[in-house]
Amino acid sequence: MTRLFLIRHGATPANEMRPYIMQGSELDHPLSAAGEAQAAAVGNFLRWFNLAAVYSSPLRRAVQTATAIAERQGKTVETIAALRECSVGRWEGLSWDVIRERHPEDHARFFDNPVDIPHPGGESYGDVLKRARPAIDDILNRHAGENVAIVAHNMLNRVVLAELAGIELRHARRLKQTNACINLLEVRDGMLSLVSLNSVLHLDEV
């Protein structure tokens, strides 16, 4: 059996804003103090599992979270560009309220078909899945029979998880991904399946 821990990075200042702002692949914020505590909690929880490797998106918030995991395992973090967050293009740094007010037509067009229609100047859900799934499959093939961790992002995790859960990709944003959550995926008899979604029990004391 191969076990994959797919993790969302810890919180950043952008995640803590209310209303929160879009933070795609263009904004490269570090973790907030709360995010650092969340990353430490993930690392502490995963110390009970012998990880063969720790992979990460190259964005700082993901690398910081992955490092908190890897250091507890005596590992180093390997970054993979295909695991970066969805590019939200010209909507980067804006809240959904502002986007709806300033760009009503683009907003409506995107939500009508987010699988094929990209964020203006950015990527669609389909674009993200197309680059992320092969990277994840490659990691699983490299570590057959082992435990491995990947630290990625809200939207990237959602599109991968939607496919595994048999949910229409256009509904991927309905899948909750709390900062520093853990999703457990397993490969048994060559079949990749979703075992648990958005686990946050390790964050109870953060």
N, C-alpha and C positions, 0 to 999 in steps of 0.2 A: 504493500500500500504506500502511496505517495500522499503526503499531507501538505497542503499549501495554506498558509496564513496570509490572507489578503487584508491589508490594513490601510485605513485612511490616516493621513498625517494628523498630528496634534493641531490645536487651534492656533490661529494667527490673529493679529489685531483686526484684519478684515473680516474674519469669521465672527468676531465678537461685537462688531458694529450692529446697531439696530436702527433702521433696517440694514441688513448685511449687504455688502457690495460684491459684485462679481469679481472673482479671483481665478482667472484662468491660467494659461501658461505664460502670459506676458508679465503679470505682477509676480515678483519673486520675494515675497515677504518671509522673514524668519518667524519662528514660533514666538508666541507671547509667553509670559510667565506661566499662565495656566496650561498652555500647549506643551511647555517643557515638562511640567508635572505629569501631564497625560502620557507623554512619550516615555517618561521614566516608569510609569505604571505598566505600560505595555511591555517594556523590557523586563520588568520584574516578573510579570506573569509568564512570559515566554521562556524564562530561565528554566522552567520545568521540562522544556522540550529541547532535545538536542538538534539544533538547526544546522543543516549542512551549509547553508549560505543565506545571506540577507541581500536582497535587491531593492533598488529604489528608483523612483523618478529622479531626474537631475535637479529638480527645483529644491530650494533650500529647506522649505518646510518639511518636505518628505525626507531629505537626506538627514536632517537633524533627528527626526523621529526614528529613522532606520539606524542611525548611529547609536541611539540609546538602547536599541535592541541588540545590535551587533556587539557592542562592548561587553555586554553581560555574557556573550557566547565566545568571546575571544576571537571574533571575526572582524573582517573589514567589509564595508558596504560597496557593492558594485552598482553603479548607476547605468540605467538603460533609457535612452532618449524616447523610445516608443511608449514608455510608461508615464510621460509627462501629462499634465492635466489638459483637458479640452481647451483649445484656443477659442475664446469668446470674442476675439477681434475688437471691433469698435465699442463693444459693450463693456470692455474691461474697466473695472473701477466704478461702475454704475450700479445702483440698486434697481430692482425690478420695477418699482414705482416710477422711477425716473425714465427707465427704458420705455415703459408703456406710455408715458406722457410725451416723450420726445420722438419716439419712433413707433407709433401705433401700427403702421402698415407692416413694417419689418417684424414687429413683435407678433402680430397675428399670423403672418406668413410662417415664421419659425415654429410657433406652437401648433400650427396646422399639420406640419410634417417635419419634425425635428430630425427624423432619420436621414432625410435627403437634403433638407434645406439647412445650410450652415448658419451659425451666428454670423452676422454681417462682418465680412473680413476675417472670419475664423473657420471653425469646423462644425460639422454636423455630428449627431450621435453615431451615424454610420461610419463617418471618417475615423472617429475615435476607436470604435470596435475593430475596424479594419487594420489599424496599426497595433492595437494593444493585444488582441487575442493571439496572433502569431508569436509575439514576444513571450507571452505567458506560456503558451504551448512549448516553446523552445526551452524555457526554464524547467518546466515539468519533465520534459524528455531528458534534460541534463541530470536531473536529480531523481530519477526513478527509484522508488523504494525509500526515499529520504523525506525529512521535514525541511521545508524552506519557507522563508518569509518574503513578502513583497510589500513595500510601502508605496502607496500611490494616492489617488485623489477621489474626491466626491463623485464627479461625473464619470471618470474612467471606471471606477469600481462599479457604478450603477449599470453601465452598459454591459459590462462583462457578466455581472450577476443576473441581469434581466435575461440574457441569453440562456444562462444555465438554469434559471428558474422557469423557463418557458413562458416568460412574459413578453408581450409585444414590445419591441425596442422603443417605440414612441412613448411608452409609459414608464420608461426607466427611471425618470425623475421621481416617481412615487416610492421608490425604494429608499428607505432612510439610511444614511451613512453619517453617523455621529463622528465628530472628531475623535481620532484614536480608537475607533471601533475595530473589532476583529471579525472577519468573515472566514469561516473554515471551509475549504474545498478539499475533496479527496479524489484520488484516482484508484479505482479498484477494477481489476480485470480489464484495463484499458479504457474505462469509462470515467470521465470527469463529472463529479456531481457536487452540488451545494449541500453542505451539512448544517451550517448555522449562519445566520445573517445578522449583522450589526450587533454583535455581542459587546456589551459595555460593563459587565459585572466587575471587571478588573479596575474600573474607574470609580467604584463606589466611594472610595476614600479620598478622591482627588477634589 
